[in-house]
Amino acid sequence: MCGIAGVVGPLADGAGRAWLDVALAAIDHRGPDGHGRFDGPGVALGHTRLAIRDLSEAANQPMRPACGD
């Protein structure tokens, strides 16, 4: 099973990023096949991936649209 963790708000720009590292390490066993992270103003999100159906690189997350946004 995959895992997800995140921080939204003022803490996401400081101590929340370090907390997210700890949280992702704690759920690493839930998704050992891939990891992703997004850090932006006021938000820090991360996930672990357990590949069950699609083992290709095309299934890696976060998925981005073809236009590059």
C-alpha positions in Angstrom: 0.0 0.0 0.0 1.3 3.5 -0.9 1.7 6.2 1.7 1.2 10.0 1.7 2.1 12.8 4.1 2.1 16.5 3.9 2.2 19.9 5.7 0.2 22.9 4.6 0.5 26.4 6.1 3.2 28.5 7.6 5.1 25.5 9.0 5.5 24.0 5.5 8.1 26.7 4.8 10.3 25.8 7.8 10.1 23.0 10.4 7.4 21.3 8.4 9.9 20.3 5.7 12.1 18.5 8.3 9.0 16.9 9.7 8.0 15.6 6.3 11.4 13.9 6.0 10.7 12.0 9.2 7.2 11.2 8.2 8.2 9.8 4.8 10.9 7.7 6.5 8.3 6.3 8.9 6.0 5.2 6.0 8.8 4.0 3.7 7.8 0.4 4.2 4.4 1.1 2.7 5.8 2.0 -0.7 9.4 0.9 -1.3 9.2 1.1 -5.1 9.2 4.9 -5.5 9.2 8.2 -3.7 8.0 11.7 -4.6 8.1 15.1 -3.0 6.8 18.5 -3.8 7.9 21.6 -1.9 6.2 24.9 -2.7 5.3 28.1 -0.9 3.2 27.1 2.1 3.0 23.4 1.2 5.2 20.3 1.5 3.8 17.0 0.2 5.4 13.6 -0.2 4.4 10.0 -1.0 5.8 6.5 -1.2 4.8 4.1 -4.0 4.1 0.4 -4.0 4.2 -0.7 -7.6 1.6 -3.5 -8.1 0.1 -3.1 -11.6 2.3 -0.7 -13.6 5.9 -1.2 -12.9 7.1 1.1 -15.7 8.6 4.5 -15.3 5.5 6.0 -16.9 3.6 5.3 -13.7 5.9 7.3 -11.5 4.4 10.1 -9.5 3.8 13.0 -9.4 2.4 12.8 -12.9 2.7 15.9 -15.0 0.6 16.9 -18.0 2.2 16.7 -21.4 2.3 20.5 -21.7 4.8 20.6 -18.8 2.7 22.5 -16.2 
